[in-house]
Amino acid sequence: KSERGVVEADSPRQARALVRARGLAPVSVEAIAGDAAAAVDGAEFVVEAALENLEIKQKLFAEVEKHARDDAILSSNTSVIPITQIMRGVKNGARTLGTHWWNPPYLVPLVEVIGTDRTSRQTIDWTMDLHRSLGQTPVHVKKDVPGFVGNRLQHALWREAIYLVEAGICDAETVDIVVKASFGRRLAVLGPLENVDMVGLDLTQAIHETVLPAIDSRPAPSPLLKQKMSEGKMGFKSGEGLRKWSADEQAALRLKVLDEGLGINSRVQLAEAERAMRQREMPAARRAVSSLCRSSQDSANMALASEITGLVASKNEINR
């Protein structure tokens, strides 16, 4: 742990090295523990990332509560399960909440912070500050609903995408091409509600009057999913799902996601570092440059190495 958060490592020695490399002030460094009691001993903030199974998570928190400090914040990293259900058995609900990280977390900065009716404002604020200090982008989800915000939006899109294939309107490859070659390109810089305001609420309403009645609204998974699974077509793991995937195609797509995603992320971090240094916000600048340096060995970022070096050299006060 440091003054600004938690550093994950395989050993105390590696953790100390990471703390020094990131310019953090070390408070304590602890090894990975083999049981709940040792894992939460003395911790201020505990995060659960078990399987997406309500019973497993509830049992884990029952065990954690026995051994954690009375004032420790207890958090779940669930993607969709309501936090209220997971934390139902925890006696002090004021210290419970959800912190949903997105995969892969070193590329996707969002962390959804979800409170329940029992969560205290202090717990929310402390958790938001913690994740900001780690260089993430926390948002406060004000109502505890299944899927929170991000997965509700994502799976609304997935439901309609699967329906388009199920109904024979187009094939799966066409769906992916349409998204990637159209509105998907602007989503990183133009959110859906920014887009609504940009085009106008009057146009949005007119479009919705025509298209919404035709959009799939079934409250259950598509029969196409069930059919594919019954045929053993599970996606990458079986070589075919909604599309066929050879081993080479799978590897190429994974690499593309990492390389192009990391490259885009690095440029965002570079811009943030420059902005922070112009405004003399040294902690934010250190975090941005540290993130850039950690990712600069990736092939998509080699071209940025000279920019990073020049940035640090020209702004040597960042190391003070």
Order of alpha helices (4+ residues) and beta strands (2+ residues): alpha-alpha-beta-alpha-beta-alpha-beta-beta-alpha-beta-alpha-alpha-alpha-alpha-alpha-alpha-alpha-alpha
